[in-house]
Amino acid sequence: MLLLEAVGLEKSYKGKLILKQTEPFQLYKKDRIGLVGLNGTGKSTFLKLLTYAEHADSGMVQHFGTFAVVSQLEETEQSITSKSASQWNIDGKTFETMSGGEKTRTQIAAALEQRPDILFLDEPTSHLDVEGMDQLAKVLNHYNGAVLLVSHDRAFLDMVCTKIIELDHQTFTAYNGNYSEYLVLKKQKEERQQFEFDQYVKEKRRLEKAAFDKASKAKAVKDKPARMSHKEANLGIGKVQGAKKSMEKTVKVIEKRIEQLDKKEKPREEPQIDFDIQRFSVIHGKQALAVKDLSISFGERHLFRNLSFAVKPGMKVVLTGRNGTGKSTLLEQIYKGNEAIEKSKQLKIGYFHQHLNILDESKSILENVMENSLYDETWVRTILARLLFRREDVFKKVEVLSGGERMKTALAKLFLNDYNLLLLDEPTNYMDLFTREALEEVLAAYPGTFILATHDRRLMERTATHVLEIQPPKVKWFEGSYTEFKNKESKVDEKQPQNEEKLMKLQFEMTELIGQLSMCQKEEEKRQLDQRYLEVLKEIRLLKAQ
């Protein structure tokens, strides 16, 4: 069933073409489509045009059903039912006291309550933790309408999407499958392009050599051989000139064939990353830092109690846990210092978080990164190119950069400076998928030590050697990759299916209680229902916290 069709959409801002649709776009019921592309390629603009949030310069959009929108930029208060509030774990919250993740959950709940034919989701995972993303993925997989979404979380795209559309230089390219399948298909396409380019170069060189050889032979043909008399030459001159003209004609034919070759562009090659470990400041001793019986509280709320772990040189530690569990607080305590934290005397800490500005806005990207760098300009530009700052981009002033570009510049400055321990707090926020993958490459190659707080599962899977999961009041320390950690968790948590079944029953009972409370007139009966409501609510929260 066709729900939407868009044809010939075009949009420019201040004279700069942002989006130009060359192929019709159609959205059918049960479609699960993810839009991907670099920042600035027009993904959010395309959604705005489809939802009438902005007018196109040209083109047409037709809807054949209702729709709802969840946008990362939406900050208005939403009204939702108590059932939805409980389902999305935001009951009892006011808009003013909500975190970014809770506001996103409210938006999602409000959109779903409309039961639209189409759901448009623009970065719904930006402020969600892993649990929130999993919950949203489950809901979308059972949703009866169509879904068109922009997300920079690869695991989420894998769980939800059945088709990926890539936006690149105003070109729409569709790939069937989820994000991982899209990567495979794209790689196969690039390998084919490389093969065709190699064949093109090989054939062009063969023809150019053939043309050169024929031209050389034609040039070597003389009107009269040295030992031949003029009388003898005159008798054979016609044959000589005929042969020469034939060779010259052949050269022109070959040159024409070269012009008619189907030209192939050389596929872009990404620079390889290989840090020089000799340039890093060595941490002598067995430990870079040790946390011993660290306890942190805010009023009556305890984040950690007697937290203890040690980080050895070369470890890649990822911090995982729900929003608000204290990951950022722990990184801040390590950076600022705490009597429960012992640091190596050789430790040089580089600290990244979104509200810490380590950049000079009056200087260029290159100037900022080169300041106190261990590397020369050539290598610095290699890293910047890998983070998608190419050619003249490196000379941009920081003051004109977008939020995502500033993040990348600050990270590059940390990677290439004289630090041997990096504290990274949500470094992938505001980054597109391709930059996240580039950041993975840089972190995987980084020879120093880092502690990374993130909700990006692909980033954790690729980089972690150790996992520290914070679930107040519990903390788990695991030696191994994030994938190994999750596999072990799934084996240990044999009660999970039972918990899910119990949770469903409790949520059903919660719905029944809400209905009975709204109809109840007798005070004593109302008091009993209210008491049971609170008990069920407490049980639901306990199950969700496990």
Residue pairs with C-beta under 8 A, 6 or more apart in sequence:
1 28
1 29
1 64
2 26
2 27
2 28
2 64
3 27
3 28
3 29
3 63
3 64
3 65
3 117
3 118
3 145
3 146
4 25
4 26
4 27
4 50
4 61
4 62
4 63
4 64
4 65
4 67
4 118
4 146
5 24
5 25
5 26
5 27
5 61
5 62
5 64
6 21
6 24
6 25
6 26
6 49
6 50
6 59
6 60
6 61
6 62
7 21
7 24
7 25
7 59
7 60
8 21
8 58
8 59
8 60
9 19
9 20
9 21
9 25
9 46
9 49
9 56
9 58
9 59
9 60
9 61
10 17
10 19
10 20
10 21
10 56
10 57
10 58
10 59
11 17
11 18
11 19
11 42
11 45
11 49
11 54
11 56
11 57
12 18
12 57
17 170
18 40
18 42
18 45
19 42
19 45
19 46
19 49
19 167
19 170
20 170
21 46
21 59
21 170
21 172
22 170
22 171
22 172
23 172
25 172
27 33
27 118
27 146
27 148
28 146
29 117
29 144
29 145
29 146
30 144
30 145
30 146
31 146
31 147
31 148
31 162
31 163
32 140
32 141
32 146
32 147
32 160
32 161
32 162
32 163
33 146
33 147
33 148
33 149
33 161
33 162
33 163
33 164
33 165
34 149
34 150
34 151
34 157
34 160
34 161
34 163
34 164
34 165
34 178
34 179
35 43
35 46
35 47
35 148
35 149
35 150
35 164
35 165
35 167
36 43
36 150
36 157
36 164
36 165
36 166
36 167
36 179
36 182
36 432
36 433
37 43
37 166
37 167
37 168
37 432
37 434
38 168
38 388
38 432
38 434
38 435
39 402
39 404
39 405
39 430
39 431
39 432
39 435
40 402
41 167
41 168
41 169
42 167
42 170
43 150
43 167
44 122
44 123
44 150
45 54
46 167
47 53
47 69
47 120
47 122
47 148
47 150
48 54
49 55
49 56
49 59
49 61
50 61
50 120
50 148
51 67
51 69
51 120
52 61
53 69
63 118
64 117
65 116
65 117
65 118
65 145
66 114
66 116
66 117
66 118
67 116
67 117
67 118
67 119
67 120
68 110
68 111
68 112
68 114
68 116
68 118
68 119
68 120
69 111
69 120
69 121
69 122
70 104
70 107
70 108
70 111
70 119
70 120
70 121
70 122
70 124
71 107
71 122
71 123
72 104
72 122
72 123
72 124
72 126
73 122
74 107
75 103
77 95
78 106
78 107
78 109
78 110
79 110
80 106
80 109
80 110
80 113
81 113
82 91
82 514
83 510
83 511
83 514
84 109
84 110
84 112
84 113
85 91
85 92
85 93
85 109
86 507
86 510
86 537
86 540
87 109
87 507
88 105
88 106
88 108
88 109
88 135
89 105
89 541
89 544
90 98
90 102
90 105
90 106
90 109
91 537
93 102
95 103
95 106
98 106
99 127
99 323
99 324
100 126
100 127
101 127
101 128
101 129
101 132
101 323
103 127
104 124
104 126
104 127
104 128
104 132
105 128
105 132
107 124
108 124
108 136
108 139
111 119
112 119
112 139
112 143
116 145
117 145
117 146
118 145
118 146
118 147
118 148
119 140
119 143
119 145
119 146
119 147
119 148
119 149
120 148
120 149
121 147
121 148
121 149
121 150
121 151
122 149
122 150
123 150
123 151
123 152
124 136
124 149
124 151
125 132
125 133
125 136
125 151
125 152
125 153
125 156
126 152
126 429
127 323
128 136
128 323
128 455
129 321
129 322
129 323
129 455
130 320
130 322
130 455
130 457
131 322
132 323
133 153
133 155
133 156
133 455
134 159
136 156
137 156
137 159
137 160
140 147
140 160
141 159
141 160
147 160
149 160
149 161
151 157
152 428
152 431
152 432
152 433
152 436
153 455
153 456
153 457
154 179
154 180
154 433
154 436
154 456
154 457
154 458
155 456
155 457
155 458
157 164
157 178
157 179
158 178
158 179
158 180
159 178
160 178
161 177
161 178
161 179
162 176
162 177
162 178
163 174
163 175
163 176
163 177
164 174
164 175
164 177
164 178
164 179
164 181
164 182
165 172
165 173
165 174
165 175
166 172
166 173
166 174
166 175
166 182
166 186
175 181
175 182
175 185
175 186
176 185
177 184
177 185
179 433
190 267
193 264
193 265
193 267
194 267
196 264
197 264
197 265
197 266
197 267
199 264
200 261
200 262
200 263
200 264
203 261
204 258
204 261
207 254
207 257
207 258
207 261
208 258
210 254
211 251
211 254
211 255
211 258
214 247
214 250
214 251
214 254
215 247
215 248
215 251
217 247
218 244
218 247
218 248
218 251
221 240
221 243
221 244
221 247
222 240
223 233
223 237
223 240
223 241
224 230
224 233
224 237
225 233
270 385
270 386
270 438
271 382
271 385
271 386
273 382
273 383
273 386
273 441
273 442
273 445
274 445
275 445
275 446
275 447
276 374
276 375
277 447
279 374
279 375
280 374
280 420
280 447
280 448
281 346
281 348
281 418
281 419
281 420
282 313
282 346
282 420
283 313
283 344
283 346
283 347
283 420
283 421
283 449
284 344
284 346
285 344
285 346
286 312
287 310
287 311
287 312
287 313
287 342
287 344
288 311
288 312
288 313
288 315
288 343
288 344
288 347
288 420
288 421
288 449
289 310
289 311
289 334
289 341
289 342
289 343
289 344
289 347
289 421
290 309
290 310
290 311
290 341
290 342
291 307
291 308
291 309
291 310
291 334
291 340
291 341
292 308
292 340
292 341
292 342
293 306
293 307
293 308
293 340
294 304
294 306
294 307
294 308
294 330
294 333
294 338
294 340
294 341
295 302
295 304
295 305
295 306
295 307
295 340
296 302
296 303
296 304
296 326
296 329
296 330
296 333
297 303
302 472
302 473
303 325
303 326
303 329
303 470
303 472
304 326
304 330
304 470
304 472
304 475
305 473
307 330
307 475
309 468
309 477
311 317
311 421
311 449
311 451
311 466
312 449
313 420
313 449
314 447
314 448
314 449
314 465
315 449
315 465
315 466
316 443
316 449
316 450
316 452
316 463
316 464
316 465
316 466
317 450
317 451
317 452
317 464
317 465
317 466
317 467
317 468
318 451
318 452
318 453
318 454
318 460
318 463
318 464
318 466
318 467
318 468
318 482
319 327
319 330
319 331
319 451
319 452
319 453
319 454
319 468
319 469
319 470
320 327
320 453
320 454
320 455
320 460
320 467
320 468
320 469
320 470
320 482
321 327
321 469
321 470
321 471
322 471
325 470
325 471
325 472
326 470
326 472
327 425
327 453
327 470
328 353
328 425
328 426
328 453
330 470
331 351
331 353
331 423
331 425
331 451
331 453
333 341
334 341
334 349
334 423
334 451
335 349
335 351
335 423
337 343
346 420
347 420
347 421
348 418
348 419
348 420
348 421
349 419
349 421
349 422
349 423
350 414
350 417
350 419
350 421
350 422
350 423
351 422
351 423
352 358
352 410
352 411
352 414
352 422
352 423
352 424
352 425
352 427
353 425
353 426
354 407
354 425
354 426
354 429
357 410
358 410
358 413
358 414
359 368
359 398
359 406
359 409
359 410
359 413
360 367
360 368
360 371
360 398
361 397
361 398
361 399
362 397
362 398
362 399
363 371
363 397
363 398
364 394
364 395
364 396
364 397
364 398
365 384
365 389
365 393
365 394
365 395
365 396
365 398
365 401
365 405
365 409
365 412
366 377
366 380
366 381
366 384
366 394
366 395
368 398
368 409
368 413
369 380
369 383
369 384
369 409
369 412
369 413
369 416
370 377
370 380
371 413
372 417
372 418
373 380
373 413
373 416
373 417
374 416
374 417
374 418
375 383
375 416
379 416
380 412
380 416
381 394
383 412
383 415
383 416
383 442
384 390
384 393
384 394
384 412
386 438
386 441
386 442
387 408
387 411
387 412
387 435
387 438
387 439
387 442
388 408
388 434
388 435
388 438
389 405
389 408
389 409
389 412
396 405
398 406
398 409
401 409
402 430
403 430
404 430
404 431
404 432
404 435
407 427
407 429
407 430
407 431
408 431
408 435
408 439
411 424
411 427
411 439
411 442
414 422
414 424
415 422
415 442
415 446
419 448
420 448
420 449
421 448
421 449
421 450
421 451
422 446
422 448
422 449
422 450
422 451
422 452
423 450
423 451
424 450
424 451
424 452
424 453
424 454
425 453
426 453
426 454
426 455
427 439
427 452
427 454
428 436
428 439
428 454
428 456
428 459
431 439
436 456
436 458
436 459
439 459
440 458
440 459
440 462
440 463
443 450
443 452
443 459
443 462
443 463
444 462
444 463
451 468
452 459
452 460
452 463
452 464
454 460
457 482
460 467
460 482
461 481
461 482
461 483
464 481
464 482
464 485
465 479
465 480
465 481
466 477
466 478
466 479
466 480
467 476
467 477
467 478
467 480
467 481
467 482
467 485
468 475
468 476
468 477
468 478
469 475
469 476
469 478
469 485
471 545
478 484
478 485
478 488
480 488
490 496
499 543
499 546
502 543
503 540
503 543
503 544
506 536
506 539
506 540
506 543
507 540
509 536
510 533
510 536
510 537
510 540
513 529
513 532
513 533
513 536
514 533
516 529
517 526
517 529
517 530
517 533
520 526
520 529
